Amino acid sequence: MIITGNKEYYKGIGAINYEGKESDNPFSFKFYNPKQLVMGKTMAEHFKFAVAYWHSFCGQGGDPFGPGTQQFPWDNSPDPMQRARDKADAAFEFITKMGFDYFCFHDVDLVDEADSLSENEKRLHEIGEYIAQKKKESSVKLLWGTANCFSNPVYMNGAATNPDFKVVARAGAQIKMALDLTIALGGENYVFWGGREGYMSLLNTDMGRELDHMAQFLTMARDYARSNGFRGSFFIEPKPMEPMKHQYDFDAATAIGFLREYGLDQDFKLNIEVNHATLAQHSFEHELTVAANAGMLGSIDANRGDNQNGWDTDQFPVNLYEVTEAMLVFLQAGGLKGGGVNFDAKIRRNSTDLEDIFHAHIGGADTFARALLTAEKILTSSEYSSLKKDRYVSFESGNGKEFEKGSLTLEALSKIAFNQSPPKRVSGKQELFENIINQFI
């Protein structure tokens, strides 16, 4: 059902439907068929595609060298609450026309931040009631909510890790309001991104104390949400830097180690972003694998970076090879634990037509769908799985199996080495594996 307010913002654009790869209609899915079964689940169930409120309806194409180039008709009212309602109308019109089931938000995306916490709370409550009605009319759901504790200048030295307790307390109030709103809107998960939880210089930073503070803050937030009926997962979103020189949630392995150290690993999982993975000098599939191996692959922020730019460009995903490798990990891990695929991506600065946001999301959904179909074929119709398993065949029986079971001592391992024939060179067949990807794409 397409939901519009008093005004239709995306005029002339109807429901985006699956029409197949032969279609010439730019307002149609070529590969994303939400009802198509892939390894026992529909595409819609696999992905749970979500629209990022901030990039799609708040970002205006600004960059460090100039103001925004995109003028949105829902930003015209001088009244912040009317602007918020207009934005919600545009958002739910877009989401329902796309046929997606979910959205994600930061608190300040929904309505402009006020000068006081009390006014913020009032505004969030008011717009929350409006969005609850939009949800009811459309059946669109909230994948996760979060709080922007990094843009306001008060957080220049961090939020939960700030050396000033007054700022930590303010962050606590803001997180509480965001949690309350997420719970009220039936949010399935809640995300923490520590944009300024890190340091610019170790000369003036007590890292151990700040990490303790961050763990204490997350523990308090978890306990509050649980006591108020929240049963979803909490997600940590790793990123190595930007805006800080070094952020405490540097990558998946760092975040997992932190959660385990402070006993938070039973309630928290990871939200992996593609561009954050590459900024950490990892691949997307690497970060997914690390999270999956730990049982913490919770959700995905889908985008991509630019190999010629060393910052977080948040472009829509179109790299089929990259996403296919990721979908191999995705399928072998059994999918996501609670989350979905959120298009945390923005149209380019010189994309200034309202229809451009449709083309961007269509392309992103089709990229993930085509990669999922390719990964399914690789796993079910190629030698990929058997070739990979064969590399470890020496651990399937005999001394190798005893080693994996922990039944060998170092002395026994050494004795085996002295008594065995010299190891042969066994090819890793990397080029063959790469050819299989290319063959099925």
C-alpha positions, 0 to 999 in steps of 0.5 A: 500500500502506497502511503502519502500525506496531504501532498504527493512528493514523488509525483509520477512515480508509482510502485516499484515492482520486479519486472526482470532483467529484460525490462527497460523500465528504470523504475523497476527491479531487474533482479530483486524479486521479494517473493523469490525463494533462495535457499529456503527463504524469500529475498525479502526475508533474507534482506529485510531492506531498510531505508536510512532516514538520514541520507535519504530525507535529511542529507542535501549533498553538502561537503567540506567545500560547499553547501548542499545542492539538493533542495527537498520540498519537505524542508520548506516550512519555518516550523520545525514540527511541520518540517518533521511531519512533511519529512515523514510524509515524504519518507513513508511515501518513498518507502511504500513506493519502493515496496520495502518493509523497514526504515532506520533513524537517528533521533535528530533525523526525525525532527530538528534538535532543540536548544534544550533536552526538555524541548527535544523530548517534547518534539520526539514524543510528538513526531513519534506519535505521528510516525506511529500512525504512518507505520500503522497505515503502511505496515512499514516497520522499524529495523532499528533506531539510534541516537546521534551523539556525535554531531552536536558540538557538546560531543566534540570530545566524545559522548559516553567516553567524554572526560566531562561527566556532565556531557556523559550525563547529557548523552545518557539522557539523549540515549534514553529518549532514543531508546524510549522512541525505538521501543514505542515504535516497535523497533526490532533492534537498537544501534550504537555507533561511537562516532566520537568515542575515541581519541585525537591524541593519546597525550591527553587521553586515559584510554583505559578509563574511557573504555571502562566508561563506555562499557558502563554506559552500554551496560546501563543502556542495555539494563534500562531497555530490557527493564522497559520491555525491549527484547531485540538485539543491540548492535555495535557498528565498527568504524576505524576513524572519522571523525576521530583519529582512532575510534574504539570500535575500530573493526569487527574483531576489536568490537567483539573483543571489547564486548567479551571483555566487559560481558556484553556479548550476550546482548550485543551483536555487530552492524557491519558497514561496507565502507567502514570495513574498507576504511579499516583496510579490510574487505566487506566479506572479512568483517562479515566472516569475523562477526559470523564466526563469533555468532555476532553477525547482526545487521548490515549497512549497505554502501561502498567506498571509492578506491580513489578517495580515502574517506567514507563516501557512502555510495550506493552498492553496485560492485557485484563481485564484492557483494557476491563474495559477501553473500557467500559468507552471508548464506553460509552463516545462515543469514543475519541475527535480528537485523537487515540490510539498511541502505546507509548510502547517499546519492551523489552531490550532482544528483539533484532530481527526486527520482535519483533516490529511486534509481539509487535504491533500485540499483542497490537492491538489485546488486544485493539480489543478483549477488545472492542469486550468484552465491546460491548457484556457486554453493549449489551448482559448483565445486566451490564448497568441496574444493574449500573443504578439501583444503582441510581434508587432513583434519578430517581423520587421524592425527589431524582430527585428534589435533582439532579435538585437543587430544594432542600435546605439543610433545605428541605433535613434535613426535608426529612431525619427526616420524612423518614424510616431508609435507608436499606443496599443496596448491591453494587454487586461488585462481580457480576459486576466482574463476568460479565467481566469474563463471557464475556472475 
